[in-house]
Amino acid sequence: MTMPVTSAGGLQANQTPFIAQRLREPTAKPPADPALREAFDDFVGETFYSQMLASMRKTQGKPAYFHGGRAEEIFQGQFDQILAERLSDASASQFTGPMFELFNLQRR
């Protein structure tokens, strides 16, 4: 009966190259969860676009004659929220990719 050859760490000789290769690979990515990526894209995209729309609205003054008062301000906020959601769905994944990779690295 022959015993497998083990190294100093107790590993079999045929396992050592595989483990050494895995240790040298710092870029091994954890499996990406599609639900996590979608939630991340939604949060970052909606936050970005809602802040952008709010900043754009602040640059405009209220019109002298055709301002709807408080009701317009409330519905304008709801409209901006829906617009931010739609913009996020359409294009958030294009600019959140690098941010998601950094987020994923921190989760290791």
C-alpha positions, -999 to 999 in steps of 0.1 A, spaced: 0 0 0 15 33 -10 7 66 8 3 98 -11 32 122 -9 23 152 13 40 185 16 49 203 48 14 218 50 -2 183 48 -14 188 12 -10 161 -14 17 167 -40 -8 169 -68 -29 196 -50 0 220 -43 2 236 -79 -36 241 -80 -37 259 -45 -6 279 -53 -22 291 -86 -54 300 -67 -34 320 -42 -16 340 -70 -49 350 -85 -60 381 -66 -86 389 -93 -107 358 -87 -142 373 -87 -170 361 -64 -201 349 -82 -222 379 -91 -257 378 -78 -281 392 -105 -306 404 -79 -279 423 -60 -266 439 -92 -301 450 -101 -307 464 -67 -274 482 -68 -281 497 -102 -315 508 -91 -303 525 -60 -273 542 -75 -291 552 -107 -322 566 -90 -301 585 -65 -279 600 -92 -307 610 -115 -329 623 -87 -301 645 -75 -294 657 -110 -331 665 -116 -333 684 -83 -303 704 -92 -317 712 -126 -350 723 -111 -332 747 -87 -317 766 -116 -351 775 -130 -371 803 -114 -409 801 -110 -428 816 -139 -447 848 -132 -481 837 -146 -482 800 -151 -471 786 -118 -495 760 -102 -485 767 -66 -479 740 -41 -498 714 -61 -474 718 -90 -445 714 -67 -458 681 -53 -467 667 -87 -433 679 -101 -416 659 -73 -436 628 -82 -428 633 -119 -391 637 -112 -392 605 -92 -407 585 -120 -384 601 -145 -354 591 -123 -367 555 -122 -371 554 -160 -337 569 -166 -321 545 -142 -337 515 -158 -325 527 -192 -289 536 -185 -277 530 -149 -259 498 -157 -236 517 -181 -220 538 -154 -225 517 -123 -203 488 -135 -170 500 -120 -188 511 -88 -203 476 -85 -169 459 -89 -155 480 -61 -186 472 -39 -182 435 -47 -145 436 -37 -154 450 -3 -178 421 3 -150 395 2 
